[in-house]
Amino acid sequence: MRARHLLRVLAVVALLGCAGEDPSSRAGAELESLLPEPSSLEGWSVAEGPSSYTPDDLWEYLDGGAPQYLAYGLEQMVHVRYQLGDDPLASVTADVYDMGSDLGAFGIYGSVRPSGAEIRPWGAEGYLSANVAAAWKGAVFAHVAADDDRPELIGMLEDLMSHILGGIVGGVSPPAILSPLPAEGLVPQSERYVATDLLGHAALGGGVLASYEIDGRRGELFFSELESDADAGEALMALQAEWERWAEIVVQDPPAGGDGFRFREPEGGAGSVIRTGRWVAGVHGDLPFEAQEDLLERLASRLGG
């Protein structure tokens, strides 16, 4: 009886301890566990951090960049700076973010990935551009930057990326939201997820962007899911009203035979926008209307509209 009573007491104490623990502290510790042990970094030392930030104080580190991360769902971030020897100008900075979901991690990664960057096999996807690297896997986004492109600093940058992303458990598949994108003509690594105001239009919420190249001509495809068919119809009308301010609208021959409009831009580009069910989708750029219609028809069939 005494032993059983003691077990109950110990269980209660354990539960109380967990209840009193700050969840942000646990999240910060989990991110820190992805960083290498300082003792394993020969010739390197920790010059700054690890410092942990939450949505409440991220602005102290990122200042103007904080809202973008918050829009993608940031829950926690850990920052650390490593220094080579005693040279303060020979450092590598690592920032590791818990974005709350794979969609958030992919979204913020795509928002900072420069065009033409060297794609690297870190996590689900990574890139190296000059002395900056980034990658995502699961809900984690990692950003590592060296002070310059000296080989010893770039080597440390690559080692950090491999270590951080290698410690994340989870799959490497693209987010499910990308699955409706037609495969034919899709430009590799052009897919992006935007959390709010797709294409800068307040009528749309979050959505997907991707580039397509067909017969040597290029266009950008987009789609956004609204709450209902009616909301999608209102968003379509709002987009048409916005485009009418600076483009020639063609409504006599709507794209894909349904609700929608076409437009021609003053500088020569063109675009098509449709509503299919609760989705609003479109394509704009140098593609002719015929190619745009074919692309939108393939997308609409995959959206299920």
C-alpha positions in Angstrom: 0.0 0.0 0.0 2.8 2.4 0.9 4.6 1.7 -2.4 1.4 2.3 -4.4 0.8 5.6 -2.5 4.4 6.6 -3.2 3.9 6.0 -6.9 0.8 8.1 -7.0 2.7 11.0 -5.3 5.5 10.8 -7.7 3.1 10.8 -10.7 1.4 13.9 -9.3 4.7 15.7 -8.8 5.8 14.8 -12.3 2.5 16.2 -13.8 2.8 19.4 -11.8 6.4 19.8 -13.0 5.3 19.5 -16.6 2.3 21.8 -16.1 4.6 24.5 -14.6 7.1 24.3 -17.4 7.1 27.1 -20.0 6.1 25.5 -23.4 8.3 28.1 -25.1 11.3 26.9 -23.1 10.7 23.3 -24.2 10.4 24.4 -27.9 13.6 26.5 -27.5 15.5 23.5 -26.0 14.3 21.3 -28.9 15.7 23.7 -31.5 18.9 24.0 -29.6 19.3 20.3 -29.7 19.6 20.5 -33.5 22.8 22.6 -33.0 26.2 20.8 -32.8 28.0 20.5 -29.5 30.6 23.3 -29.2 33.2 20.8 -28.1 32.9 19.1 -31.5 33.8 22.2 -33.5 37.5 22.2 -33.6 38.9 25.7 -33.9 35.4 27.3 -33.4 33.7 28.7 -30.4 30.3 30.1 -29.6 30.6 33.9 -29.8 26.9 34.7 -29.3 23.9 32.8 -28.0 22.2 30.5 -28.2 19.4 33.0 -27.8 15.7 32.1 -28.1 12.9 34.2 -29.4 9.1 33.9 -29.6 6.4 35.8 -31.5 6.3 38.2 -28.6 9.9 39.4 -28.9 11.1 38.3 -32.4 11.1 42.0 -33.4 14.1 42.5 -31.1 16.2 40.3 -33.4 14.5 40.7 -36.9 12.9 44.2 -36.4 11.1 44.9 -39.7 11.3 41.3 -40.8 9.4 39.8 -37.9 5.8 40.2 -39.4 6.7 38.1 -42.4 7.8 35.2 -40.1 4.7 35.6 -37.9 2.4 35.5 -40.9 3.8 32.0 -41.7 3.2 30.8 -38.2 6.5 31.1 -36.3 6.4 29.6 -32.9 10.0 29.8 -31.8 13.5 30.8 -33.1 17.0 30.1 -31.8 20.0 32.2 -32.9 23.7 31.4 -32.4 26.9 32.9 -33.8 30.1 30.8 -34.1 33.6 32.4 -34.4 36.7 30.9 -35.9 39.7 31.4 -33.6 40.0 34.9 -32.2 38.9 36.7 -35.4 35.5 38.4 -34.8 35.2 38.9 -38.6 35.4 35.2 -39.2 32.0 34.1 -38.0 29.0 32.0 -39.1 25.5 32.8 -37.9 22.8 30.1 -37.6 19.1 30.9 -37.1 16.8 28.0 -36.6 13.0 28.5 -36.7 10.1 26.4 -35.6 7.4 27.5 -38.0 4.6 25.4 -36.5 3.9 23.4 -39.7 5.6 22.1 -42.8 3.6 24.6 -44.9 4.9 27.5 -42.8 8.5 26.3 -43.1 8.2 25.8 -46.8 6.5 29.1 -47.2 9.2 31.2 -45.5 11.9 29.2 -47.3 10.3 30.0 -50.7 10.0 33.6 -49.8 13.7 34.0 -49.3 15.0 31.6 -52.0 16.7 33.7 -54.7 16.2 32.9 -58.3 18.9 30.7 -59.7 20.3 29.7 -56.3 22.3 26.4 -56.1 19.9 23.8 -54.8 21.4 21.5 -52.2 20.2 18.2 -50.6 19.6 19.6 -47.1 16.3 18.5 -45.6 13.3 18.7 -48.0 15.1 21.3 -50.0 17.9 23.8 -49.5 20.0 26.3 -51.4 23.4 27.9 -51.3 23.8 31.4 -52.7 27.3 33.0 -52.2 27.8 33.0 -48.4 24.1 32.4 -47.4 22.3 29.0 -47.1 18.8 28.1 -46.1 16.7 24.9 -46.0 13.5 23.4 -44.6 12.3 20.1 -43.3 9.1 19.3 -41.4 8.2 22.4 -39.4 11.8 23.7 -39.2 13.4 26.4 -41.4 17.2 27.0 -41.0 19.1 30.1 -42.3 22.9 30.1 -42.0 25.1 33.0 -43.2 28.9 33.4 -43.2 30.7 36.7 -42.8 32.3 36.2 -46.3 33.1 33.5 -48.8 36.4 32.2 -47.3 36.6 28.4 -47.8 36.8 27.8 -44.1 33.7 29.8 -43.4 31.7 28.2 -46.2 32.8 24.8 -45.0 31.5 25.6 -41.5 28.2 26.9 -43.1 27.7 23.6 -45.0 28.6 21.5 -42.0 26.0 23.4 -39.9 23.3 23.0 -42.5 24.0 19.2 -42.8 24.0 18.8 -39.0 20.8 20.9 -38.3 18.7 19.4 -41.1 20.0 15.9 -40.5 18.7 16.0 -36.9 15.1 16.7 -37.9 12.8 13.7 -38.0 10.1 13.8 -40.7 9.4 13.4 -44.4 10.8 15.4 -47.3 7.7 15.6 -49.5 6.5 18.9 -50.7 3.4 20.3 -48.9 0.1 18.9 -50.1 -1.1 22.3 -51.1 1.3 22.1 -54.2 -0.3 18.9 -55.5 -2.8 20.5 -57.8 0.0 22.2 -59.9 0.2 20.6 -63.4 3.5 19.0 -64.0 4.0 19.8 -67.6 5.9 23.0 -68.1 6.5 23.6 -64.4 9.8 25.4 -63.8 11.7 23.4 -61.1 12.0 25.1 -57.7 9.7 27.9 -58.7 6.8 26.9 -56.4 6.0 29.2 -53.5 3.4 29.4 -50.8 2.2 32.9 -49.8 0.5 33.2 -46.4 -1.6 36.4 -47.1 -2.5 38.8 -49.8 -1.5 36.7 -52.8 0.0 38.8 -55.5 -0.5 41.8 -53.2 -4.3 41.5 -53.6 -6.3 41.9 -50.3 -9.2 40.0 -52.0 -7.2 36.8 -51.8 -5.9 35.0 -48.8 -3.0 32.7 -48.9 -2.2 30.8 -52.0 0.4 29.2 -54.4 2.6 30.7 -57.1 4.6 28.8 -59.7 6.3 29.6 -62.9 5.7 27.8 -66.2 7.7 27.7 -69.4 5.8 26.6 -72.6 7.3 26.9 -76.1 10.0 29.2 -74.8 7.5 31.7 -73.3 7.0 32.1 -69.6 4.1 32.8 -67.2 3.2 32.7 -63.5 0.4 30.6 -62.3 -1.5 31.2 -59.1 -4.4 29.9 -57.1 -6.1 30.7 -53.8 -8.8 28.9 -51.9 -11.6 31.0 -50.4 -14.1 30.0 -47.7 -17.0 29.4 -50.2 -18.1 29.6 -53.8 -19.7 33.0 -53.0 -16.5 34.3 -51.5 -14.5 33.2 -54.5 -17.0 35.0 -56.8 -16.6 38.2 -54.8 -12.8 37.9 -54.9 -13.0 37.4 -58.7 -15.0 40.6 -59.1 -12.6 42.5 -56.7 -9.6 41.3 -58.8 -11.2 42.4 -62.0 -12.0 45.9 -60.5 -8.3 46.2 -59.4 -6.9 45.2 -62.8 -9.3 47.5 -64.7 -7.3 50.4 -63.2 -4.2 49.7 -65.2 -4.9 47.0 -67.8 -7.4 46.4 -70.6 -10.0 43.9 -69.5 -11.4 41.4 -72.0 -14.6 39.8 -70.7 -16.4 38.8 -73.9 -14.5 35.6 -74.1 -13.9 34.4 -70.5 -11.1 31.9 -70.0 -11.8 28.2 -69.6 -15.5 28.8 -70.6 -16.5 29.8 -67.0 -16.5 32.8 -64.6 -13.5 34.9 -65.3 -11.8 37.6 -67.3 -8.7 38.2 -69.4 -6.5 41.3 -69.4 -3.8 42.8 -71.5 -1.1 44.9 -69.8 0.2 48.1 -71.3 3.8 46.8 -71.5 2.6 43.8 -73.6 2.0 41.0 -71.1 -1.4 39.3 -70.7 -3.3 37.3 -68.1 -6.4 35.2 -67.4 -8.3 34.8 -64.1 -11.0 32.3 -63.4 -13.2 31.1 -60.5 -13.7 27.3 -60.1 -15.8 26.4 -57.1 -14.3 28.1 -54.1 -11.0 28.6 -55.9 -9.7 31.7 -57.7 -6.9 30.9 -60.1 -5.0 32.7 -62.9 -1.9 33.0 -65.0 -0.1 36.1 -66.3 3.1 36.8 -68.2 4.2 36.2 -71.8 2.1 33.1 -72.5 -0.5 33.5 -75.2 -4.1 33.2 -74.2 -4.4 29.7 -75.7 -1.6 28.4 -73.5 -3.0 30.2 -70.5 -6.4 28.6 -71.1 -4.9 25.1 -71.4 -2.9 25.6 -68.2 -5.9 26.8 -66.3 -8.1 24.0 -67.5 -5.5 21.4 -66.3 -5.3 23.2 -63.0 -9.1 23.4 -62.5 -9.5 19.7 -63.1 -6.9 19.0 -60.4 -8.5 21.4 -58.0 -11.7 19.5 -58.3 -13.7 22.6 -59.2 
